[in-house]
């Protein structure tokens, strides 16, 4: 029984480490966007909302991973701590280069995120029953993760409608899939429904994105090209 538990513990930790590695693919994905922002000294038409939402998601999941809420979930806490730092850097860069109106809007949204997070922390600590506290925060983190994983549905719809993978970068889809699979396994080995359920959904959506990518990228290469000059006479 002890050997069985130690094997599960090793598998859990290995899945968590793999999840950290693949998560960096997601955290680093906006770098090209911010290189352009810094180079042009403007945020142009880019939206800062995804970074605000990603920060809130990271903070909620970070709180769930703390020993005060759920023991043996250190990997969940650390990966979301790293993610929160990345999102804060992106948000501050966006604020630095945005025009005044968008700058104030982003500052307001950032304050709202901190207010929501503080309310969740303070409210959950009022729950004396530890299992109930874990369930409440777990449901919040699960809902946050599912909504984050569901956000690419718009891109999936766009890919199907346009039959083009231009707006669905391959490495971003691959990183999402691999990270989701890693934390799905981490949650299974840790017997944590609030970790493996949303990441299982993320893994399925990641598979859908990869299948669509290969299907439409191959269809594009096999599609006969139109002649450069077309006569309408």
C-alpha positions in Angstrom: 0.0 0.0 0.0 2.9 2.4 0.8 4.6 1.5 -2.4 1.4 2.1 -4.3 1.0 5.5 -2.7 4.6 6.5 -3.4 4.2 5.6 -7.1 1.1 7.7 -7.3 3.0 10.6 -5.6 5.9 10.3 -8.1 3.5 10.2 -11.0 1.6 13.2 -9.6 4.8 15.3 -9.2 6.0 14.3 -12.7 2.7 15.4 -14.2 2.9 18.7 -12.3 6.4 19.4 -13.4 5.4 18.7 -17.0 2.5 21.0 -16.6 4.8 23.8 -15.5 7.0 23.3 -18.5 4.1 23.4 -21.0 2.4 26.3 -19.1 5.4 28.4 -20.1 4.4 28.0 -23.7 1.1 29.8 -22.8 2.7 32.4 -20.6 5.2 33.4 -23.2 2.8 33.4 -26.2 2.0 37.2 -26.0 5.7 38.1 -26.3 5.4 38.8 -30.0 2.5 41.1 -29.4 4.3 43.1 -26.7 7.5 43.3 -28.8 5.3 45.0 -31.4 3.7 47.3 -28.8 7.1 48.4 -27.4 8.5 48.8 -30.9 5.6 51.0 -32.0 5.1 52.7 -28.6 1.3 52.0 -28.8 -1.1 49.2 -28.1 -2.9 49.9 -31.4 -6.1 47.8 -31.6 -5.0 45.1 -29.2 -7.2 44.3 -26.3 -6.0 44.1 -22.7 -9.0 42.2 -21.5 -7.5 38.7 -22.0 -4.6 39.5 -19.6 -7.0 40.9 -17.0 -9.1 37.8 -17.2 -6.1 35.5 -17.2 -4.8 37.3 -14.0 -8.1 36.7 -12.2 -8.1 33.0 -13.2 -4.5 32.6 -12.0 -5.2 34.3 -8.7 -8.3 32.2 -8.0 -6.5 28.9 -8.9 -3.5 30.0 -6.9 -5.7 30.5 -3.8 -7.2 27.1 -4.3 -3.7 25.5 -4.4 -2.7 27.0 -1.1 -2.5 24.8 2.0 -5.3 26.9 3.6 -7.7 25.6 1.0 -6.4 22.3 -0.4 -3.4 20.4 0.9 -1.0 18.5 -1.5 -1.7 21.0 -4.4 1.6 22.8 -4.3 2.0 22.5 -8.1 -1.3 24.2 -8.7 -0.2 27.1 -6.4 3.2 27.5 -8.0 2.2 27.4 -11.7 -0.6 29.9 -11.1 1.8 32.2 -9.1 4.2 32.2 -12.1 1.2 32.8 -14.4 0.0 35.7 -12.3 3.4 37.4 -12.4 3.5 37.1 -16.2 0.0 38.6 -16.6 0.8 41.5 -14.3 3.9 42.3 -16.4 1.8 42.2 -19.6 -0.9 44.4 -18.0 1.6 47.0 -16.8 3.2 47.1 -20.2 -0.2 47.5 -21.8 -1.0 50.4 -19.4 2.3 52.0 -20.1 1.8 52.2 -23.8 -2.0 52.6 -24.0 -3.7 55.9 -24.7 -5.2 57.7 -21.8 -8.8 56.4 -22.1 -7.7 52.7 -22.4 -5.1 53.3 -19.7 -7.7 54.3 -17.2 -10.0 51.5 -18.2 -7.2 48.9 -17.7 -6.4 50.4 -14.3 -10.0 50.2 -13.3 -10.3 46.5 -14.4 -7.0 45.7 -12.5 -8.4 47.2 -9.3 -11.6 45.2 -9.9 -9.6 42.0 -10.2 -7.8 42.7 -6.9 -11.1 43.6 -5.2 -12.8 40.3 -6.4 -9.7 38.3 -5.3 -9.6 39.9 -1.8 -13.4 39.3 -1.5 -12.9 35.6 -2.4 -10.0 35.2 0.1 -11.8 37.0 2.9 -15.1 35.3 2.3 -13.6 31.8 2.1 -11.6 32.3 5.3 -14.9 33.0 7.1 -16.0 29.4 6.4 -14.8 27.4 9.4 -15.7 24.0 7.9 -12.5 23.2 6.0 -14.0 20.7 3.5 -16.8 23.1 2.7 -14.3 25.9 2.2 -12.3 23.7 -0.2 -15.5 22.9 -2.1 -16.5 26.5 -2.4 -13.1 27.8 -3.7 -12.8 24.6 -5.8 -16.1 25.3 -7.6 -14.9 28.9 -8.2 -11.6 27.8 -9.6 -13.2 25.1 -11.7 -15.7 27.5 -13.2 -12.9 30.0 -13.9 -10.8 27.3 -15.6 -13.7 26.0 -17.7 -14.6 29.5 -18.9 -10.9 30.1 -19.8 -10.7 26.8 -21.7 -14.0 27.6 -23.5 -12.7 31.0 -24.7 -11.0 29.4 -27.8 -14.5 28.3 -29.0 -14.7 31.6 -30.8 -11.5 30.9 -32.6 -12.6 27.3 -33.4 -15.8 28.8 -34.9 -13.7 31.3 -36.9 -11.4 28.5 -38.2 -14.4 26.5 -39.4 -16.1 29.5 -40.9 -13.1 30.8 -42.8 -11.4 27.4 -43.4 -8.2 29.1 -42.3 -5.9 28.5 -39.3 -4.4 32.0 -39.5 -5.8 33.0 -36.2 -5.1 29.8 -34.3 -1.3 29.5 -33.8 -0.2 25.8 -33.7 2.2 26.1 -30.8 -0.3 27.9 -28.6 -2.9 25.2 -29.3 -0.2 22.5 -28.6 0.9 24.1 -25.4 -2.7 24.4 -24.2 -3.3 20.7 -25.0 -0.1 19.4 -23.3 -0.6 21.6 -20.2 -4.2 20.5 -19.9 -3.3 16.8 -20.2 -0.5 17.2 -17.6 -2.7 18.8 -15.0 -5.6 16.4 -15.8 -3.2 13.6 -14.9 -1.9 15.6 -11.9 -5.5 15.9 -10.6 -6.2 12.2 -11.2 -3.1 11.1 -9.2 -4.1 13.6 -6.5 -7.7 12.5 -6.4 -8.8 16.1 -7.0 -12.0 16.6 -9.0 -11.5 20.4 -9.1 -8.2 19.9 -10.9 -8.8 17.0 -13.3 -12.4 17.9 -14.4 -11.6 21.4 -15.9 -8.3 20.3 -17.3 -10.0 17.2 -18.9 -12.3 19.7 -20.7 -9.3 21.7 -21.7 -7.6 18.6 -23.1 -10.6 17.7 -25.2 -10.9 21.3 -26.6 -7.1 21.2 -27.2 -7.6 18.0 -29.3 -10.3 19.7 -31.3 -8.0 22.7 -32.0 -5.2 20.4 -33.1 -7.4 18.3 -35.4 -8.9 21.4 -37.0 -5.4 22.9 -37.4 -4.1 19.8 -39.2 -7.3 19.4 -41.3 -7.5 23.0 -42.5 -3.7 23.5 -42.9 -3.6 20.3 -45.1 -6.7 21.4 -47.0 -5.1 24.7 -47.7 -2.0 23.1 -49.2 -4.0 20.6 -51.3 -6.5 23.2 -52.6 -5.8 24.1 -56.2 -4.6 27.7 -56.6 -6.6 30.2 -58.6 -4.9 31.7 -61.6 -3.2 35.0 -61.0 -5.2 36.6 -63.9 -8.9 35.9 -64.2 -10.8 36.8 -67.3 -14.4 37.9 -66.8 -15.1 38.4 -70.5 
